[in-house]
Amino acid sequence: MLPRVRILVLWNAGRGVEPGEDASWAHSQAQQMTACNGIDAMALHPVKTAAVLHPQPCSWCLELRLVPGQEPSEVVRARPFAEFLGDLRLLGMHPRVLAIDGELR
């Protein structure tokens, strides 16, 4: 059985943007990922820090579950994904992209 890989994209909220506007923008951007081949499921999560003494500024997490055998690098290089990351960088949202191989046991 091929491993199921997940891609997580974490980013900060936009500065000077209202919370409702930020959520609306995040949802509309996440929907564009459906144009990428190899994505089986997608979820967008608002994020809050659990580390009170050492918080990391992160407001959103886009979780992409890939079809079995799909290489995460191929998804990240796809045009919709690359444009999404580019927009996050241009807006100063400091995106971080992680690939998680396998499921929790």
N, C-alpha and C positions, 0 to 999 in steps of 0.2 A: 504494500500500500504506500503510495506517495505521500510525503508530509504535506500538511496544509500550512502554508505560510501566511502570516498576517503582516501588513504594513501599518504602522502607526505614524501619523503626522501630528505633531504637537506644535502649537503656536500661541503667541500672546494676543490679547485683545488689541484692537487698533486704538491708538491714543486719540483722545478727543472724540471718540465715537460713542454714542448712546448704547446702553446694553441691548435694547430691542433691535436697533439698527445693526449691531455687531452680530447678533444671533441670525437675523435675516440674511445678512451677507454670507455668513458661514454656511448656512443651509443651501443657499443658491450656488455657492462655489463647490460644495460637496456633491451636488447633483451633477455637476459637469464630469465627475469621475466615472459616471456610468458609461461614458464614451470610450473608456479604456478597455481594451481586451484583457481577459484573464481575471477580472474581478467577479467573485461569486456572490459576495454580500458586502454591505457597507453600513456603518453606523457612525453618527456624529455625537460626541459626548461633550458637555460642558465640564471643565475640570477645575477643581480647587485643590490647593496644597494641603497635605496632611502633615508636613514637616513644619511645625510652627516656628522652631528656632532657625531653620535653614530653608525658607520657602524658595521655590523655583517659580518664576513668573510664567505660568502657562494657563491659558484660558480655555483652549479647545483641543480635542483629540478626534481626529478622523481615523477610524479603524476600517481597514480594507481587508477582507478575507479573500484570499486568492484561490482560484481553482487548483486542484491538486496538480503538482508538477510545474506550475507557472513560476517563472523566475521573477523575483521582485524587481530586479534591475530593469527588466523589460517594461514593467508597468511604470516605474519611476521615469523612464526615458520617453514614455508615450507623450505626445503633444499636449493633451488636456492636463496631465499631471505636471509636466514641466512648466506649463503656463500658470497653473495654480501655485506652484512653488515660487515662480518668478514674481507673481503678484504679492504673495506674502512677504517676500524679501523687499520688494519696492516699497511696501507699506510699513516697513520696519517691524514686522510681527515675529521675526526670528524663528522661522520654522525649523523643526528637527524631525528627521525621518528615520524610523527604526524598522527593521525587519525582524520578526519573531518567527523562528522555525519550530513548527510543531504545536501541540496542544498541551494544556496543563494536565498533569497526571495526578 
